[in-house]
Amino acid sequence: MTLNDELEILHGEPIRIFDGDPMDIPCIESSDADRLCKRPVVSVDMVTYNQESYIRQAIEGVMMQKTDFEFELVIGDDCSNDQTREICFEYQRKYPDKIRVLWSDENLFKYGGNAKRTLARCRGEYVAFCEGDDYWTDPLKLQKQVDLIRKTGAVMCVADSEWHYKDGTVEKFVYGGSKRLLDFDDLWEGRYFHTTTYLIDRAVYAQCKRKYPEIVFWYDRATLLLMSTMGKICVLPEIVSVYRAGNGISGLANNESLAFATMIAVQQLQFEQCSNEKIARYYGEKAIKHLVKHIVLARDSQGWRFPEEARNRAMRLARMICRKRHGWLPELGLRFRVWRKTISAKH
């Protein structure tokens, strides 16, 4: 039985990965074409799902931006079943020259459809990102980043941020290095920047996608690493945003399903085919870690766990991935014990 066969059994249904033209993904747009800016310099990509408690702050953080250029906010709602979509419509009516709302009657997360269609419909020279439960804190974020990326000729701009945890603690996510133009090797050692701080050159991003056609899902650190193979990444050494850790649309705490957990592993495993060997190994390891931590060892405060059969299959998959590419089963055993100890300590 192949790795994909095993994953589909664990997933509970055929794994659907959309690798066609994202403009073909089901999408209804609510916007005012006559009043929208015609040539935005920046498009802000905001994907959301069931975030009625946070989406207002996310939108207002974008709308407060002070710039000497035009920008748009493209909101992709993934069939929310709370008031999120209605709130987005409310803001679209309030800012018809800037906001476009994309939606459909089908949830598209399981094959990355919402993220893909939202980014594909961004029109700006540059694209910035802010998910619906995060928010920007600096009203000059876009202006500073556009000025810097143009001055340096970089392909992407990043900045510092704050991480707000559910228990009320706050952590400053600050790079702290002296270099202001980073390359792949600089970024490889650790994750210094959150997605809420990203500003990418959309044309270069398209070139990057063509360079790595084997990558279907692009997100988070992967975007930063892959873009750094195309040119320099410039750093704005200021805190510009807040990331709410654990509240996101992909937080396992909000999606305690085997199908969801398996899909994240599938998204990570795609990178095993990446032509960049470092990236291939990194995400192969992430897939193993995800299978073990979030399926084999998963346990919440109420003692919730996946069925034993699913946990055994996930562990077998982790071993299959090791044998297939990495050859570090002893290291997996060590990490397994560390993860088990960490999770046991939490519960």
Beta strands, then each sheet from edge to edge (+ up, - down):
strand 1: 28-30
strand 2: 42-48
strand 3: 71-77
strand 4: 99-103
strand 5: 126-129
strand 6: 135-136
strand 7: 156-164
strand 8: 170-173
strand 9: 181-182
strand 10: 199-201
strand 11: 233-244
sheet 1: 1+ 4- 3- 2- 5- 10+ 7- 8+
sheet 2: 1+ 4- 3- 2- 5- 10+ 7- 11- 6+
sheet 3: 1+ 4- 3- 2- 5- 10+ 7- 11- 9+
end
